Amino acid sequence: MTEVKNGDTVRIHYTGRLTDGTVFDSSEGRDPLEFTVGAGHVIGGMDAGLPGMVAGDKKTLEIACDDAYGPSNPDARQAIPREGIPDDIPLEPGTQLQMQTPEGQVLPVTVVEADEATVTLDANHPLAGKDLIFDIELVSIN
Protein backbone atom coordinates (compact mmCIF):
# COMPACT_ATOMS: atom_id res chain seq x y z
CA MET A 1 0.00 0.00 0.00
CA THR A 2 1.10 3.52 -0.71
CA GLU A 3 2.07 5.57 2.35
CA VAL A 4 1.74 9.34 2.58
CA LYS A 5 4.97 11.27 2.04
CA ASN A 6 5.76 14.96 1.71
CA GLY A 7 4.63 16.26 -1.67
CA ASP A 8 1.62 13.93 -1.92
CA THR A 9 -1.83 15.43 -2.39
CA VAL A 10 -4.17 13.92 0.19
CA ARG A 11 -7.83 14.10 1.05
CA ILE A 12 -8.85 13.80 4.70
CA HIS A 13 -11.94 13.99 6.84
CA TYR A 14 -11.27 15.63 10.20
CA THR A 15 -12.72 16.94 13.41
CA GLY A 16 -10.74 19.59 15.28
CA ARG A 17 -11.21 19.92 19.04
CA LEU A 18 -9.78 21.97 21.86
CA THR A 19 -8.32 20.06 24.83
CA ASP A 20 -11.61 20.62 26.72
CA GLY A 21 -13.46 18.71 23.97
CA THR A 22 -15.02 21.73 22.25
CA VAL A 23 -15.26 21.11 18.49
CA PHE A 24 -14.04 24.14 16.52
CA ASP A 25 -14.12 22.70 12.99
CA SER A 26 -15.09 19.55 11.13
CA SER A 27 -15.40 18.28 7.58
CA GLU A 28 -18.54 16.34 8.55
CA GLY A 29 -21.19 16.82 5.88
CA ARG A 30 -18.66 18.38 3.49
CA ASP A 31 -16.18 17.14 0.92
CA PRO A 32 -12.87 15.96 2.36
CA LEU A 33 -10.14 18.57 2.79
CA GLU A 34 -7.56 18.29 0.00
CA PHE A 35 -4.01 19.63 0.30
CA THR A 36 -0.37 18.86 -0.49
CA VAL A 37 1.50 17.41 2.50
CA GLY A 38 4.53 19.47 3.54
CA ALA A 39 3.60 22.49 1.40
CA GLY A 40 2.44 24.61 4.35
CA HIS A 41 -1.23 24.57 3.33
CA VAL A 42 -2.24 23.32 6.79
CA ILE A 43 -0.81 23.80 10.28
CA GLY A 44 2.61 22.25 10.87
CA GLY A 45 1.40 19.58 13.27
CA MET A 46 -1.04 18.29 10.66
CA ASP A 47 1.66 18.14 7.97
CA ALA A 48 3.95 16.29 10.39
CA GLY A 49 1.30 13.78 11.46
CA LEU A 50 0.31 12.41 8.05
CA PRO A 51 3.44 10.78 6.58
CA GLY A 52 3.31 7.00 6.90
CA MET A 53 -0.49 6.78 6.86
CA VAL A 54 -2.29 4.76 4.16
CA ALA A 55 -5.75 5.35 2.69
CA GLY A 56 -8.42 4.32 5.21
CA ASP A 57 -6.20 4.92 8.26
CA LYS A 58 -7.63 6.89 11.19
CA LYS A 59 -5.47 8.76 13.66
CA THR A 60 -5.74 11.28 16.48
CA LEU A 61 -3.17 14.07 16.37
CA GLU A 62 -2.44 16.07 19.52
CA ILE A 63 -0.87 19.30 18.31
CA ALA A 64 0.82 21.80 20.63
CA CYS A 65 0.06 25.46 19.97
CA ASP A 66 3.59 26.02 18.64
CA ASP A 67 2.85 23.53 15.82
CA ALA A 68 -0.65 24.94 15.24
CA TYR A 69 -1.36 28.68 15.21
CA GLY A 70 1.48 29.66 17.53
CA PRO A 71 1.39 31.36 20.90
CA SER A 72 -0.90 34.28 21.54
CA ASN A 73 1.02 37.52 20.95
CA PRO A 74 0.07 40.24 23.45
CA ASP A 75 1.34 42.89 21.00
CA ALA A 76 -1.45 41.86 18.60
CA ARG A 77 -4.02 43.36 21.03
CA GLN A 78 -4.69 47.05 20.78
CA ALA A 79 -7.08 49.48 22.44
CA ILE A 80 -8.35 52.13 20.05
CA PRO A 81 -10.60 55.14 20.66
CA ARG A 82 -14.26 54.18 20.28
CA GLU A 83 -14.91 57.42 18.42
CA GLY A 84 -12.84 56.06 15.50
CA ILE A 85 -15.38 53.28 14.85
CA PRO A 86 -18.66 54.00 13.03
CA ASP A 87 -21.77 53.68 15.22
CA ASP A 88 -23.29 50.95 13.02
CA ILE A 89 -20.41 48.52 13.70
CA PRO A 90 -21.33 45.95 16.41
CA LEU A 91 -18.80 45.93 19.26
CA GLU A 92 -19.91 43.03 21.45
CA PRO A 93 -16.98 40.91 22.71
CA GLY A 94 -16.34 38.04 20.33
CA THR A 95 -17.48 39.97 17.25
CA GLN A 96 -15.11 39.47 14.33
CA LEU A 97 -14.31 42.53 12.23
CA GLN A 98 -11.95 43.39 9.41
CA MET A 99 -9.56 46.30 9.54
CA GLN A 100 -7.28 47.63 6.84
CA THR A 101 -3.60 48.32 7.44
CA PRO A 102 -2.03 51.54 6.12
CA GLU A 103 -0.61 49.37 3.28
CA GLY A 104 -4.14 48.25 2.32
CA GLN A 105 -3.90 44.69 3.69
CA VAL A 106 -7.11 43.32 5.24
CA LEU A 107 -6.59 42.19 8.84
CA PRO A 108 -9.21 40.12 10.70
CA VAL A 109 -9.64 41.18 14.34
CA THR A 110 -11.86 40.15 17.24
CA VAL A 111 -13.47 42.56 19.70
CA VAL A 112 -12.16 41.65 23.16
CA GLU A 113 -13.83 44.39 25.17
CA ALA A 114 -15.48 47.74 24.68
CA ASP A 115 -16.39 50.59 27.00
CA GLU A 116 -17.48 54.20 26.55
CA ALA A 117 -13.99 55.36 25.54
CA THR A 118 -12.10 52.45 23.97
CA VAL A 119 -12.47 49.22 22.03
CA THR A 120 -9.84 46.51 22.47
CA LEU A 121 -9.19 44.49 19.33
CA ASP A 122 -7.18 41.27 19.02
CA ALA A 123 -5.46 40.39 15.73
CA ASN A 124 -4.26 36.98 16.95
CA HIS A 125 -5.73 33.96 15.17
CA PRO A 126 -8.70 32.78 17.29
CA LEU A 127 -6.86 29.48 17.96
CA ALA A 128 -3.49 31.08 18.83
CA GLY A 129 -2.15 29.86 22.15
CA LYS A 130 -4.32 26.73 22.13
CA ASP A 131 -3.28 23.09 21.93
CA LEU A 132 -5.45 21.25 19.39
CA ILE A 133 -6.65 17.69 18.84
CA PHE A 134 -7.58 16.42 15.38
CA ASP A 135 -9.32 13.13 14.66
CA ILE A 136 -8.46 12.41 11.03
CA GLU A 137 -9.29 9.79 8.45
CA LEU A 138 -7.13 9.57 5.35
CA VAL A 139 -9.57 9.22 2.46
CA SER A 140 -7.09 9.12 -0.43
CA ILE A 141 -3.55 9.81 -1.63
CA ASN A 142 -3.12 11.23 -5.14
N, CA and C atoms as a LAMMPS dump frame, in Angstrom:
ITEM: TIMESTEP
0
ITEM: NUMBER OF ATOMS
426
ITEM: BOX BOUNDS ff ff ff
-5.0000000000000000e+02 5.0000000000000000e+02
-5.0000000000000000e+02 5.0000000000000000e+02
-5.0000000000000000e+02 5.0000000000000000e+02
ITEM: ATOMS id mol type element x y z
1 1 1 N 0.838 -1.192 0
2 1 2 C 0 0 0
3 1 3 C 0.877 1.248 0
4 2 1 N 0.371 2.262 -0.634
5 2 2 C 1.102 3.521 -0.715
6 2 3 C 0.943 4.294 0.591
7 3 1 N 2.08 4.756 1.124
8 3 2 C 2.074 5.565 2.346
9 3 3 C 2.236 7.034 1.993
10 4 1 N 1.618 7.9 2.777
11 4 2 C 1.743 9.338 2.585
12 4 3 C 3.192 9.754 2.787
13 5 1 N 3.653 10.634 1.895
14 5 2 C 4.965 11.266 2.043
15 5 3 C 4.832 12.741 1.661
16 6 1 N 5.792 13.548 2.065
17 6 2 C 5.764 14.963 1.706
18 6 3 C 5.672 15.099 0.197
19 7 1 N 4.838 16.024 -0.256
20 7 2 C 4.63 16.261 -1.673
21 7 3 C 3.389 15.581 -2.229
22 8 1 N 2.846 14.601 -1.48
23 8 2 C 1.621 13.935 -1.924
24 8 3 C 0.421 14.849 -1.693
25 9 1 N -0.554 14.757 -2.596
26 9 2 C -1.831 15.433 -2.386
27 9 3 C -2.751 14.424 -1.715
28 10 1 N -3.305 14.818 -0.58
29 10 2 C -4.165 13.918 0.19
30 10 3 C -5.539 14.531 0.362
31 11 1 N -6.482 13.676 0.691
32 11 2 C -7.835 14.1 1.053
33 11 3 C -8.126 13.47 2.401
34 12 1 N -8.558 14.304 3.356
35 12 2 C -8.855 13.805 4.697
36 12 3 C -10.204 14.314 5.172
37 13 1 N -10.832 13.511 6.029
38 13 2 C -11.936 13.986 6.841
39 13 3 C -11.34 14.252 8.218
40 14 1 N -11.849 15.253 8.909
41 14 2 C -11.267 15.627 10.201
42 14 3 C -12.307 16.247 11.108
43 15 1 N -12.017 16.166 12.394
44 15 2 C -12.725 16.939 13.408
45 15 3 C -11.653 17.547 14.296
46 16 1 N -11.688 18.872 14.433
47 16 2 C -10.735 19.586 15.283
48 16 3 C -11.387 19.959 16.594
49 17 1 N -10.686 19.626 17.704
50 17 2 C -11.212 19.919 19.039
51 17 3 C -10.172 20.655 19.862
52 18 1 N -10.651 21.41 20.838
53 18 2 C -9.779 21.966 21.864
54 18 3 C -9.555 20.877 22.909
55 19 1 N -8.616 21.078 23.814
56 19 2 C -8.324 20.062 24.827
57 19 3 C -9.485 19.845 25.793
58 20 1 N -10.433 20.811 25.86
59 20 2 C -11.609 20.618 26.723
60 20 3 C -12.733 19.874 25.995
61 21 1 N -12.486 19.46 24.738
62 21 2 C -13.462 18.709 23.969
63 21 3 C -14.327 19.542 23.036
64 22 1 N -14.237 20.861 23.123
65 22 2 C -15.024 21.734 22.255
66 22 3 C -14.595 21.565 20.803
67 23 1 N -15.549 21.243 19.924
68 23 2 C -15.259 21.106 18.495
69 23 3 C -15.232 22.499 17.87
70 24 1 N -14.14 22.832 17.164
71 24 2 C -14.045 24.144 16.522
72 24 3 C -14.155 24.051 15.002
73 25 1 N -13.988 22.857 14.431
74 25 2 C -14.123 22.701 12.988
75 25 3 C -14.251 21.222 12.659
76 26 1 N -14.922 20.935 11.558
77 26 2 C -15.094 19.554 11.125
78 26 3 C -15.436 19.529 9.645
79 27 1 N -15.03 18.461 8.983
80 27 2 C -15.402 18.278 7.578
81 27 3 C -16.694 17.48 7.448
82 28 1 N -17.307 17.131 8.574
83 28 2 C -18.536 16.339 8.545
84 28 3 C -19.591 17.034 7.682
85 29 1 N -20.17 16.279 6.759
86 29 2 C -21.188 16.824 5.881
87 29 3 C -20.633 17.618 4.714
88 30 1 N -19.309 17.65 4.587
89 30 2 C -18.662 18.384 3.49
90 30 3 C -17.724 17.44 2.75
91 31 1 N -17.203 17.905 1.624
92 31 2 C -16.184 17.14 0.922
93 31 3 C -14.928 17.076 1.787
94 32 1 N -14.115 16.032 1.607
95 32 2 C -12.865 15.962 2.36
96 32 3 C -11.965 17.158 2.036
97 33 1 N -11.122 17.517 2.991
98 33 2 C -10.135 18.574 2.794
99 33 3 C -9.006 18.014 1.941
100 34 1 N -8.636 18.732 0.886
101 34 2 C -7.558 18.292 0.001
102 34 3 C -6.406 19.278 0.083
103 35 1 N -5.184 18.774 0.232
104 35 2 C -4.007 19.633 0.298
105 35 3 C -2.757 18.811 0.009
106 36 1 N -1.652 19.502 -0.239
107 36 2 C -0.373 18.858 -0.488
108 36 3 C 0.408 18.805 0.828
109 37 1 N 0.788 17.609 1.232
110 37 2 C 1.5 17.408 2.497
111 37 3 C 2.884 18.061 2.411
112 38 1 N 3.222 18.831 3.446
113 38 2 C 4.531 19.47 3.538
114 38 3 C 4.638 20.795 2.816
115 39 1 N 3.553 21.241 2.167
116 39 2 C 3.598 22.487 1.402
117 39 3 C 3.18 23.701 2.229
118 40 1 N 2.826 23.486 3.501
119 40 2 C 2.436 24.607 4.353
120 40 3 C 0.998 25.056 4.155
121 41 1 N 0.179 24.217 3.538
122 41 2 C -1.226 24.571 3.334
123 41 3 C -2.063 24.367 4.589
124 42 1 N -1.564 23.571 5.522
125 42 2 C -2.24 23.317 6.794
126 42 3 C -1.242 23.586 7.916
127 43 1 N -1.708 23.554 9.152
128 43 2 C -0.809 23.804 10.276
129 43 3 C 0.3 22.745 10.313
130 44 1 N 1.437 23.109 10.861
131 44 2 C 2.612 22.246 10.869
132 44 3 C 2.395 20.888 11.5
133 45 1 N 1.651 20.849 12.592
134 45 2 C 1.404 19.577 13.267
135 45 3 C 0.584 18.615 12.429
136 46 1 N -0.27 19.138 11.567
137 46 2 C -1.043 18.289 10.659
138 46 3 C -0.119 17.735 9.584
139 47 1 N 0.694 18.6 8.976
140 47 2 C 1.661 18.14 7.969
141 47 3 C 2.56 17.045 8.54
142 48 1 N 3.019 17.24 9.77
143 48 2 C 3.952 16.294 10.386
144 48 3 C 3.293 14.975 10.765
145 49 1 N 1.974 14.981 10.987
146 49 2 C 1.301 13.78 11.465
147 49 3 C 0.812 12.828 10.389
148 50 1 N 0.863 13.228 9.127
149 50 2 C 0.308 12.409 8.054
150 50 3 C 1.265 11.411 7.411
151 51 1 N 2.562 11.747 7.233
152 51 2 C 3.443 10.775 6.58
153 51 3 C 3.41 9.402 7.259
154 52 1 N 3.364 8.373 6.414
155 52 2 C 3.309 6.999 6.902
156 52 3 C 1.907 6.428 6.937
157 53 1 N 0.89 7.271 6.867
158 53 2 C -0.494 6.78 6.857
159 53 3 C -0.82 6.203 5.476
160 54 1 N -1.778 5.293 5.419
161 54 2 C -2.289 4.757 4.158
162 54 3 C -3.788 5.053 4.095
163 55 1 N -4.328 5.059 2.875
164 55 2 C -5.751 5.351 2.691
165 55 3 C -6.585 4.45 3.592
166 56 1 N -7.546 5.052 4.278
167 56 2 C -8.417 4.323 5.206
168 56 3 C -7.97 4.415 6.657
169 57 1 N -6.69 4.785 6.883
170 57 2 C -6.195 4.918 8.261
171 57 3 C -6.924 6.037 8.99
172 58 1 N -7.093 5.851 10.299
173 58 2 C -7.626 6.886 11.186
174 58 3 C -6.582 7.135 12.256
175 59 1 N -6.495 8.384 12.69
176 59 2 C -5.47 8.758 13.664
177 59 3 C -5.949 9.98 14.436
178 60 1 N -5.517 10.076 15.689
179 60 2 C -5.744 11.276 16.484
180 60 3 C -4.408 11.988 16.643
181 61 1 N -4.373 13.251 16.244
182 61 2 C -3.17 14.07 16.369
183 61 3 C -3.364 15.073 17.501
184 62 1 N -2.447 15.06 18.462
185 62 2 C -2.441 16.072 19.522
186 62 3 C -1.358 17.066 19.146
187 63 1 N -1.769 18.305 18.867
188 63 2 C -0.871 19.304 18.307
189 63 3 C -0.715 20.469 19.277
190 64 1 N 0.524 20.683 19.729
191 64 2 C 0.821 21.802 20.63
192 64 3 C 0.647 23.116 19.879
193 65 1 N 0.328 24.167 20.602
194 65 2 C 0.058 25.463 19.965
195 65 3 C 1.212 25.92 19.078
196 66 1 N 2.448 25.607 19.454
197 66 2 C 3.595 26.021 18.639
198 66 3 C 3.576 25.382 17.259
199 67 1 N 2.948 24.214 17.11
200 67 2 C 2.847 23.531 15.822
201 67 3 C 1.475 23.737 15.176
202 68 1 N 0.675 24.637 15.769
203 68 2 C -0.654 24.937 15.238
204 68 3 C -0.656 26.404 14.799
205 69 1 N -1.278 27.272 15.577
206 69 2 C -1.364 28.684 15.214
207 69 3 C -0.43 29.562 16.039
208 70 1 N 0.479 28.931 16.768
209 70 2 C 1.475 29.663 17.531
210 70 3 C 0.922 30.214 18.83
211 71 1 N 1.826 30.764 19.638
212 71 2 C 1.386 31.361 20.899
213 71 3 C 0.618 32.655 20.651
214 72 1 N -0.18 33.019 21.615
215 72 2 C -0.905 34.278 21.54
216 72 3 C 0.094 35.415 21.759
217 73 1 N 0.093 36.403 20.873
218 73 2 C 1.023 37.523 20.947
219 73 3 C 0.312 38.718 21.588
220 74 1 N 0.74 39.106 22.795
221 74 2 C 0.071 40.242 23.453
222 74 3 C 0.176 41.542 22.65
223 75 1 N 1.199 41.671 21.806
224 75 2 C 1.342 42.888 20.997
225 75 3 C 0.3 42.968 19.885
226 76 1 N -0.417 41.867 19.631
227 76 2 C -1.452 41.862 18.597
228 76 3 C -2.793 42.37 19.136
229 77 1 N -2.82 42.752 20.424
230 77 2 C -4.024 43.358 21.026
231 77 3 C -3.794 44.854 21.109
232 78 1 N -4.836 45.595 20.766
233 78 2 C -4.687 47.05 20.782
234 78 3 C -6.003 47.699 21.167
235 79 1 N -5.911 48.678 22.073
236 79 2 C -7.077 49.483 22.441
237 79 3 C -7.081 50.714 21.539
238 80 1 N -8.227 50.963 20.914
239 80 2 C -8.351 52.131 20.055
240 80 3 C -9.516 52.982 20.543
241 81 1 N -9.493 54.286 20.234
242 81 2 C -10.603 55.143 20.659
243 81 3 C -11.917 54.703 19.999
244 82 1 N -12.949 54.597 20.805
245 82 2 C -14.259 54.181 20.282
246 82 3 C -14.772 55.153 19.226
247 83 1 N -14.425 56.412 19.364
248 83 2 C -14.907 57.424 18.42
249 83 3 C -14.417 57.172 16.986
250 84 1 N -13.363 56.363 16.832
251 84 2 C -12.838 56.064 15.5
252 84 3 C -13.591 54.951 14.789
253 85 1 N -14.622 54.382 15.436
254 85 2 C -15.377 53.279 14.851
255 85 3 C -16.795 53.757 14.577
256 86 1 N -17.283 53.562 13.347
257 86 2 C -18.655 53.996 13.033
258 86 3 C -19.675 53.369 13.983
259 87 1 N -20.739 54.119 14.271
260 87 2 C -21.767 53.683 15.222
261 87 3 C -22.492 52.408 14.795
262 88 1 N -22.546 52.129 13.497
263 88 2 C -23.291 50.952 13.025
264 88 3 C -22.483 49.648 13.1
265 89 1 N -21.246 49.719 13.561
266 89 2 C -20.406 48.519 13.701
267 89 3 C -20.676 47.889 15.062
268 90 1 N -21.081 46.598 15.109
269 90 2 C -21.329 45.95 16.407
270 90 3 C -20.006 45.75 17.159
271 91 1 N -20.03 46.004 18.463
272 91 2 C -18.8 45.934 19.26
273 91 3 C -18.924 45.01 20.457
274 92 1 N -19.803 43.995 20.367
275 92 2 C -19.908 43.034 21.455
276 92 3 C -18.66 42.158 21.458
277 93 1 N -18.145 41.811 22.654
278 93 2 C -16.983 40.91 22.71
279 93 3 C -17.246 39.623 21.93
280 94 1 N -16.241 39.226 21.162
281 94 2 C -16.343 38.039 20.325
282 94 3 C -16.69 38.359 18.879
283 95 1 N -17.152 39.582 18.621
284 95 2 C -17.484 39.972 17.251
285 95 3 C -16.21 40.029 16.414
286 96 1 N -16.26 39.428 15.23
287 96 2 C -15.109 39.47 14.335
288 96 3 C -15.315 40.578 13.315
289 97 1 N -14.293 41.398 13.147
290 97 2 C -14.308 42.528 12.227
291 97 3 C -13.114 42.437 11.294
292 98 1 N -13.108 43.281 10.283
293 98 2 C -11.948 43.393 9.409
294 98 3 C -11.471 44.821 9.43
295 99 1 N -10.166 44.983 9.594
296 99 2 C -9.556 46.303 9.536
297 99 3 C -8.645 46.322 8.321
298 100 1 N -8.21 47.503 7.952
299 100 2 C -7.277 47.629 6.841
300 100 3 C -6.026 48.321 7.351
301 101 1 N -4.868 47.726 7.037
302 101 2 C -3.599 48.32 7.441
303 101 3 C -3.321 49.531 6.56
304 102 1 N -2.385 50.385 6.964
305 102 2 C -2.031 51.536 6.117
306 102 3 C -1.573 51.117 4.712
307 103 1 N -1.063 49.874 4.584
308 103 2 C -0.613 49.369 3.282
309 103 3 C -1.765 48.78 2.464
310 104 1 N -2.984 48.753 3.032
311 104 2 C -4.138 48.246 2.318
312 104 3 C -4.448 46.777 2.556
313 105 1 N -3.665 46.112 3.405
314 105 2 C -3.896 44.694 3.694
315 105 3 C -5.079 44.551 4.657
316 106 1 N -5.965 43.576 4.365
317 106 2 C -7.109 43.318 5.241
318 106 3 C -6.641 42.467 6.407
319 107 1 N -7.021 42.868 7.624
320 107 2 C -6.592 42.191 8.841
321 107 3 C -7.821 41.824 9.666
322 108 1 N -8.077 40.506 9.845
323 108 2 C -9.21 40.123 10.698
324 108 3 C -8.864 40.368 12.174
325 109 1 N -9.811 40.91 12.919
326 109 2 C -9.642 41.181 14.344
327 109 3 C -10.897 40.752 15.091
328 110 1 N -10.736 40.515 16.385
329 110 2 C -11.862 40.151 17.241
330 110 3 C -11.995 41.198 18.338
331 111 1 N -13.22 41.628 18.597
332 111 2 C -13.473 42.561 19.696
333 111 3 C -13.299 41.794 21.005
334 112 1 N -12.404 42.283 21.868
335 112 2 C -12.159 41.646 23.157
336 112 3 C -12.997 42.312 24.235
337 113 1 N -13.009 43.639 24.229
338 113 2 C -13.832 44.39 25.168
339 113 3 C -14.086 45.782 24.613
340 114 1 N -15.133 46.389 25.118
341 114 2 C -15.482 47.743 24.684
342 114 3 C -16.127 48.473 25.848
343 115 1 N -15.75 49.732 26.012
344 115 2 C -16.393 50.586 27
345 115 3 C -16.718 51.917 26.336
346 116 1 N -17.074 52.905 27.11
347 116 2 C -17.477 54.2 26.546
348 116 3 C -16.357 54.858 25.745
349 117 1 N -15.095 54.635 26.151
350 117 2 C -13.989 55.364 25.543
351 117 3 C -13.162 54.548 24.552
352 118 1 N -13 53.246 24.807
353 118 2 C -12.1 52.455 23.967
354 118 3 C -12.703 51.113 23.565
355 119 1 N -12.146 50.563 22.491
356 119 2 C -12.474 49.22 22.035
357 119 3 C -11.15 48.478 21.916
358 120 1 N -11.051 47.312 22.557
359 120 2 C -9.836 46.513 22.471
360 120 3 C -10.034 45.432 21.426
361 121 1 N -9.13 45.424 20.437
362 121 2 C -9.191 44.486 19.326
363 121 3 C -8.001 43.532 19.397
364 122 1 N -8.225 42.299 18.994
365 122 2 C -7.184 41.274 19.023
366 122 3 C -6.991 40.732 17.61
367 123 1 N -5.772 40.87 17.08
368 123 2 C -5.457 40.391 15.73
369 123 3 C -4.85 38.99 15.737
370 124 1 N -4.733 38.368 16.907
371 124 2 C -4.263 36.982 16.949
372 124 3 C -5.28 36.081 16.257
373 125 1 N -4.805 34.962 15.693
374 125 2 C -5.727 33.958 15.172
375 125 3 C -6.569 33.482 16.352
376 126 1 N -7.863 33.209 16.167
377 126 2 C -8.702 32.777 17.291
378 126 3 C -8.19 31.521 18.001
379 127 1 N -7.389 30.689 17.33
380 127 2 C -6.86 29.476 17.959
381 127 3 C -5.411 29.633 18.419
382 128 1 N -4.852 30.843 18.337
383 128 2 C -3.489 31.075 18.828
384 128 3 C -3.432 30.788 20.322
385 129 1 N -2.348 30.158 20.735
386 129 2 C -2.149 29.858 22.149
387 129 3 C -2.883 28.625 22.634
388 130 1 N -3.542 27.909 21.728
389 130 2 C -4.319 26.732 22.133
390 130 3 C -3.706 25.458 21.555
391 131 1 N -3.646 24.422 22.398
392 131 2 C -3.284 23.094 21.928
393 131 3 C -4.523 22.496 21.269
394 132 1 N -4.33 21.764 20.178
395 132 2 C -5.449 21.253 19.394
396 132 3 C -5.388 19.732 19.26
397 133 1 N -6.547 19.137 19.063
398 133 2 C -6.649 17.691 18.836
399 133 3 C -7.442 17.495 17.553
400 134 1 N -6.89 16.721 16.63
401 134 2 C -7.578 16.417 15.382
402 134 3 C -7.774 14.921 15.258
403 135 1 N -9.018 14.502 15.033
404 135 2 C -9.325 13.131 14.656
405 135 3 C -9.394 13.152 13.139
406 136 1 N -8.511 12.386 12.487
407 136 2 C -8.459 12.412 11.033
408 136 3 C -8.638 11.027 10.442
409 137 1 N -9.181 11.011 9.247
410 137 2 C -9.288 9.793 8.454
411 137 3 C -8.723 10.111 7.08
412 138 1 N -7.724 9.359 6.66
413 138 2 C -7.126 9.565 5.354
414 138 3 C -8.022 8.893 4.31
415 139 1 N -8.65 9.72 3.471
416 139 2 C -9.574 9.222 2.459
417 139 3 C -8.808 8.728 1.234
418 140 1 N -7.835 9.541 0.752
419 140 2 C -7.088 9.119 -0.428
420 140 3 C -5.751 9.837 -0.513
421 141 1 N -4.855 9.231 -1.3
422 141 2 C -3.552 9.812 -1.635
423 141 3 C -3.511 9.9 -3.157
424 142 1 N -3.205 11.07 -3.68
425 142 2 C -3.122 11.229 -5.141
426 142 3 C -1.695 11.494 -5.552
